[in-house]
Amino acid sequence: MPELRQDPVNGRWVIIASERGRRPTDFDTAPAVESNGFCPFCPGNESVTPDTTHVIHDDADQWQLRVFPNKFPVLEVEGDADRSGEGVYDRMNGLGAHEVIVETRSHDEQLTDLSLDQIGQVIRAYQARYIDLKRDFRFRYILIFKNHGEAAGSSLAHSHSQLIALPVIPKRVHEELVGAKRHYDFKERCIFCDILRQELEDGRRVVLENEGFAALSPYAARFPFETWILPKEHQSCFEHLSDEQIEQLARILKNLLVRLRETLNDPPFNFMIHTTPAQDGPNGYYHWHIEVIPKLTKVAGFEWGSGFYVNPTPPEEATTFLREARTEREF
């Protein structure tokens, strides 16, 4: 079973997933373009993946989207955390859930290519799996993320996202929560709402907006063309998205991804959804959001050693490039 170990100096948890080091090469260690022509996510190959936990069919009863447990998970759903100490060290069993969301039955389409209805289906699948997994009180945080392109960590070309449920709150999310709560305790306002209000008035770092969402280049962007998507109205829990919000989110997400593809020649990218911890419920201080990060630079010795990020593209310039990107139409 995998194991979680905590760094006694900074409190960061690390997953020791030795089973994945011995996994076959037909999933996670395969190149992004399958050399043998076999794709386990394509229609007809459902028997080589674990059983489906969520599926969307079309009128002809063909699946359009499938969700199933990762065949080689970083965490395992059975058992208990069994947290224990070993001198100054803390560890626990690698308890959690690891699922794959196959976003389309078409091997040759990426998320950017899908229709607004299809992207809405993907978001609804995220929401459905999140709501189901948060019922398990062993899970304290559920992270939904996407790796696009081999350089961004994708091991299969067929368009998919992933979800990992954790028995702890990740350090990076914890730092956001602490900072947001500190601002709220001092000013009785959500820091993300304050940022949104200021950025929408200023306009220099607003890439896109629609009725419900805004896409911003963060003031202190860590990476070139890093972009955050936030609901305009305060909302702390991703799973509380309404049907109307899902449609609005699908539009702004597709619009942003198309602009990134056109501006940066289809770059590899990661996106992740940061939301309130699974068992905490709504609050006034945290604001869920999506962080979209193109993989354009490498994190090297200075960044690893100092914790600083070096971003060669000012976010104001990145905003201008993305806003002026030529697209066939607006979404």
PLY file of the C-alpha trace (Angstrom):
ply
format ascii 1.0
element vertex 331
property float x
property float y
property float z
element edge 330
property int vertex1
property int vertex2
end_header
0.00 0.00 0.00
1.25 3.55 -0.65
2.38 5.58 2.34
2.20 9.26 3.30
5.20 10.70 5.12
5.37 14.19 6.63
8.44 16.40 6.46
9.05 17.30 10.14
10.52 20.72 9.23
7.95 22.28 6.89
4.92 20.01 7.42
4.68 18.95 3.77
3.23 15.50 3.11
4.84 13.25 0.47
3.26 10.17 -1.11
5.61 7.19 -1.29
3.92 5.23 -4.10
6.27 2.30 -4.59
3.64 0.29 -6.45
3.68 2.81 -9.29
7.41 2.25 -9.69
6.68 -1.34 -10.62
3.66 -0.66 -12.85
3.43 -1.92 -16.43
4.09 0.53 -19.23
0.60 0.50 -20.78
-0.68 3.45 -18.76
1.26 6.07 -16.87
4.78 5.42 -18.20
3.69 5.28 -21.85
4.63 8.22 -24.07
1.91 10.75 -24.80
1.65 9.34 -28.34
1.14 5.57 -28.01
3.88 3.83 -29.97
1.97 0.59 -30.43
-1.26 2.24 -31.56
-3.22 0.90 -28.56
-5.12 3.33 -26.34
-6.85 1.95 -23.22
-9.21 4.94 -23.16
-10.68 4.42 -26.64
-14.09 2.81 -27.27
-13.84 -0.96 -27.42
-11.06 -1.14 -24.84
-13.22 -0.66 -21.75
-12.29 -4.13 -20.46
-8.68 -3.08 -19.81
-9.70 -0.30 -17.40
-11.35 -0.66 -13.99
-15.15 -0.59 -13.76
-16.87 2.68 -14.57
-18.01 4.85 -11.65
-19.72 7.54 -13.76
-20.76 7.61 -17.41
-22.64 9.88 -19.82
-24.32 8.28 -22.85
-25.69 9.79 -26.05
-29.08 9.03 -27.62
-27.59 5.94 -29.31
-26.47 4.65 -25.88
-22.77 5.15 -26.72
-20.71 6.52 -23.90
-19.49 10.08 -24.38
-17.58 10.41 -21.10
-16.34 7.78 -18.65
-14.94 7.95 -15.13
-13.17 5.02 -13.48
-10.49 4.36 -10.83
-6.92 4.77 -12.04
-5.48 1.32 -12.71
-2.24 2.39 -11.03
-3.40 4.76 -8.26
-1.09 6.91 -6.14
-3.46 6.24 -3.21
-5.78 3.33 -2.42
-9.37 3.54 -1.23
-9.38 0.51 1.07
-8.44 0.64 4.74
-7.79 3.39 7.26
-5.19 6.11 7.54
-3.64 4.50 10.64
-1.55 7.58 11.42
1.43 6.84 13.61
4.76 8.25 14.71
8.31 7.01 14.38
10.44 9.23 16.58
10.20 12.74 15.12
8.52 11.42 11.96
4.81 11.09 11.16
3.36 8.70 8.61
0.04 7.22 7.57
-1.27 4.68 5.11
-1.73 5.88 1.54
-5.49 6.15 1.88
-7.42 7.98 -0.82
-9.04 7.70 -4.22
-7.56 8.23 -7.68
-9.88 8.43 -10.68
-9.58 9.14 -14.39
-12.13 11.24 -16.30
-12.01 10.35 -20.01
-13.49 13.50 -21.51
-14.48 12.22 -24.95
-14.70 8.96 -26.87
-12.72 10.54 -29.72
-8.99 9.82 -29.52
-8.10 12.79 -31.73
-10.02 15.53 -29.91
-8.63 17.50 -26.99
-10.65 19.41 -24.40
-10.09 22.60 -26.42
-11.79 20.97 -29.44
-14.93 19.88 -27.61
-18.24 21.70 -27.93
-19.54 23.85 -25.08
-22.07 21.12 -24.24
-19.29 18.53 -24.04
-17.13 20.75 -21.83
-20.19 21.29 -19.65
-20.50 17.50 -19.39
-16.89 17.29 -18.21
-17.52 19.93 -15.52
-20.68 18.11 -14.43
-18.69 14.88 -14.17
-16.14 16.68 -11.97
-18.99 17.93 -9.80
-20.74 14.54 -9.58
-17.59 12.67 -8.57
-16.64 15.38 -6.08
-20.05 15.22 -4.39
-19.94 11.42 -4.24
-16.40 11.21 -2.82
-16.88 13.93 -0.19
-19.47 11.65 1.45
-16.49 9.57 2.59
-15.38 11.37 5.75
-11.91 9.84 5.50
-11.19 12.26 2.65
-10.26 15.80 3.68
-9.38 17.24 0.29
-10.31 16.36 -3.30
-8.13 17.77 -6.08
-9.35 17.77 -9.68
-6.63 18.43 -12.25
-5.69 18.05 -15.90
-2.29 17.45 -17.51
-2.19 18.25 -21.22
0.90 17.22 -23.14
3.84 15.02 -22.23
5.86 17.92 -20.78
2.96 18.67 -18.42
2.88 15.09 -17.13
0.32 13.47 -19.41
1.19 9.86 -20.20
-1.63 9.18 -22.67
-2.71 11.33 -25.62
-6.44 10.59 -25.25
-7.97 13.65 -23.57
-8.55 13.04 -19.86
-8.47 14.63 -16.43
-7.81 13.13 -13.02
-9.10 13.36 -9.48
-7.28 12.46 -6.28
-8.97 12.40 -2.87
-6.59 12.84 0.05
-6.71 12.17 3.80
-4.91 15.50 4.42
-5.13 19.07 3.11
-2.21 19.77 0.72
0.31 22.32 1.98
-0.19 24.66 -0.97
-3.95 24.75 -0.43
-3.45 25.12 3.32
-1.30 28.21 2.73
-4.06 29.74 0.57
-6.66 28.98 3.24
-4.53 30.51 6.00
-3.83 33.66 3.97
-7.49 34.06 3.01
-8.65 33.55 6.61
-6.10 36.09 7.89
-7.43 38.73 5.46
-11.02 37.90 6.39
-10.35 38.13 10.12
-8.76 41.55 9.66
-11.12 43.10 7.07
-14.21 40.85 7.18
-13.99 40.45 3.40
-12.86 37.69 1.05
-9.40 38.48 -0.37
-10.35 36.88 -3.69
-13.46 39.08 -3.94
-11.26 42.10 -3.23
-8.82 41.03 -5.95
-11.66 40.50 -8.42
-13.18 43.88 -7.66
-9.87 45.68 -8.12
-8.84 43.79 -11.26
-12.20 44.25 -12.97
-12.05 47.99 -12.28
-8.41 48.26 -13.40
-8.67 45.94 -16.42
-4.95 45.50 -17.15
-4.88 41.85 -16.14
-8.40 40.80 -17.15
-8.04 38.26 -19.96
-11.73 37.39 -20.34
-15.01 37.73 -18.51
-18.63 36.75 -18.94
-21.74 36.98 -16.78
-20.49 34.61 -14.11
-16.71 34.30 -14.37
-13.51 36.25 -14.90
-10.16 34.99 -16.19
-7.25 36.98 -14.74
-3.48 37.03 -15.05
-2.41 36.98 -11.36
-0.54 40.09 -10.21
2.32 37.91 -8.94
2.08 35.23 -11.63
4.61 32.45 -11.04
4.75 31.30 -14.66
4.38 32.90 -18.11
0.70 33.11 -19.11
-0.53 31.67 -15.82
-4.26 32.43 -15.68
-6.88 32.02 -12.96
-10.62 31.58 -13.53
-12.84 32.73 -10.65
-16.61 33.03 -10.15
-17.56 36.69 -9.93
-19.91 36.14 -7.01
-18.44 34.77 -3.80
-18.55 30.97 -3.79
-16.28 28.86 -1.63
-17.27 25.36 -2.78
-16.80 24.18 -6.36
-19.45 21.50 -5.97
-22.15 24.17 -5.48
-22.00 25.25 -9.13
-25.45 25.80 -10.65
-26.40 24.62 -14.14
-26.19 28.23 -15.35
-22.71 28.62 -13.84
-21.56 25.38 -15.48
-22.55 26.77 -18.89
-20.75 30.05 -18.15
-17.65 28.23 -16.91
-17.60 26.00 -20.02
-17.62 29.11 -22.23
-14.81 30.95 -20.48
-12.67 27.81 -20.09
-12.96 26.94 -23.79
-12.29 30.55 -24.79
-9.17 30.67 -22.64
-7.82 27.31 -23.83
-8.38 28.28 -27.48
-6.47 31.54 -26.92
-3.60 29.72 -25.22
-3.44 27.27 -28.14
-3.48 30.02 -30.75
-1.05 32.31 -28.93
1.47 29.70 -27.76
1.19 27.01 -30.48
-0.77 24.45 -28.43
1.46 24.41 -25.33
1.45 21.68 -22.72
-0.44 22.88 -19.67
-1.81 21.92 -16.29
-4.96 23.12 -14.63
-6.22 22.39 -11.16
-9.32 23.29 -9.17
-8.71 24.75 -5.71
-11.75 24.64 -3.47
-12.71 24.51 0.19
-11.71 21.25 1.95
-14.25 18.51 1.45
-15.59 18.36 5.00
-15.58 22.09 5.81
-18.65 23.41 4.01
-19.24 26.97 2.74
-17.41 29.91 4.29
-17.01 33.63 3.75
-13.24 33.78 3.35
-12.22 31.29 0.64
-13.11 31.54 -3.06
-12.78 28.47 -5.28
-10.94 28.93 -8.57
-9.16 27.18 -11.45
-5.44 27.76 -11.97
-4.31 27.25 -15.59
-0.53 27.02 -16.04
1.10 26.55 -19.47
4.35 24.58 -19.29
6.72 27.11 -20.90
9.66 27.34 -18.49
11.58 24.89 -16.35
11.86 25.04 -12.58
15.60 24.87 -11.90
18.06 25.09 -9.02
17.33 28.65 -7.92
13.58 28.02 -7.79
13.94 24.72 -5.93
16.48 26.14 -3.52
14.81 29.46 -2.75
11.08 28.98 -3.32
11.15 31.99 -5.67
9.66 31.72 -9.14
11.25 33.56 -12.07
8.63 34.67 -14.61
10.09 36.25 -17.78
6.70 37.48 -19.05
4.95 40.24 -17.07
1.31 39.27 -16.51
0.18 42.54 -18.12
1.92 41.53 -21.38
0.53 38.01 -21.19
-2.96 39.48 -20.76
-2.54 41.65 -23.86
-1.35 38.70 -25.95
-4.27 36.51 -24.85
-6.90 39.23 -25.25
-5.68 40.00 -28.78
-5.37 36.37 -29.87
-7.29 35.69 -33.06
-10.00 33.09 -32.60
-12.65 31.96 -35.04
-15.39 33.15 -32.72
-16.11 34.13 -29.15
-17.65 31.60 -26.80
0 1
1 2
2 3
3 4
4 5
5 6
6 7
7 8
8 9
9 10
10 11
11 12
12 13
13 14
14 15
15 16
16 17
17 18
18 19
19 20
20 21
21 22
22 23
23 24
24 25
25 26
26 27
27 28
28 29
29 30
30 31
31 32
32 33
33 34
34 35
35 36
36 37
37 38
38 39
39 40
40 41
41 42
42 43
43 44
44 45
45 46
46 47
47 48
48 49
49 50
50 51
51 52
52 53
53 54
54 55
55 56
56 57
57 58
58 59
59 60
60 61
61 62
62 63
63 64
64 65
65 66
66 67
67 68
68 69
69 70
70 71
71 72
72 73
73 74
74 75
75 76
76 77
77 78
78 79
79 80
80 81
81 82
82 83
83 84
84 85
85 86
86 87
87 88
88 89
89 90
90 91
91 92
92 93
93 94
94 95
95 96
96 97
97 98
98 99
99 100
100 101
101 102
102 103
103 104
104 105
105 106
106 107
107 108
108 109
109 110
110 111
111 112
112 113
113 114
114 115
115 116
116 117
117 118
118 119
119 120
120 121
121 122
122 123
123 124
124 125
125 126
126 127
127 128
128 129
129 130
130 131
131 132
132 133
133 134
134 135
135 136
136 137
137 138
138 139
139 140
140 141
141 142
142 143
143 144
144 145
145 146
146 147
147 148
148 149
149 150
150 151
151 152
152 153
153 154
154 155
155 156
156 157
157 158
158 159
159 160
160 161
161 162
162 163
163 164
164 165
165 166
166 167
167 168
168 169
169 170
170 171
171 172
172 173
173 174
174 175
175 176
176 177
177 178
178 179
179 180
180 181
181 182
182 183
183 184
184 185
185 186
186 187
187 188
188 189
189 190
190 191
191 192
192 193
193 194
194 195
195 196
196 197
197 198
198 199
199 200
200 201
201 202
202 203
203 204
204 205
205 206
206 207
207 208
208 209
209 210
210 211
211 212
212 213
213 214
214 215
215 216
216 217
217 218
218 219
219 220
220 221
221 222
222 223
223 224
224 225
225 226
226 227
227 228
228 229
229 230
230 231
231 232
232 233
233 234
234 235
235 236
236 237
237 238
238 239
239 240
240 241
241 242
242 243
243 244
244 245
245 246
246 247
247 248
248 249
249 250
250 251
251 252
252 253
253 254
254 255
255 256
256 257
257 258
258 259
259 260
260 261
261 262
262 263
263 264
264 265
265 266
266 267
267 268
268 269
269 270
270 271
271 272
272 273
273 274
274 275
275 276
276 277
277 278
278 279
279 280
280 281
281 282
282 283
283 284
284 285
285 286
286 287
287 288
288 289
289 290
290 291
291 292
292 293
293 294
294 295
295 296
296 297
297 298
298 299
299 300
300 301
301 302
302 303
303 304
304 305
305 306
306 307
307 308
308 309
309 310
310 311
311 312
312 313
313 314
314 315
315 316
316 317
317 318
318 319
319 320
320 321
321 322
322 323
323 324
324 325
325 326
326 327
327 328
328 329
329 330
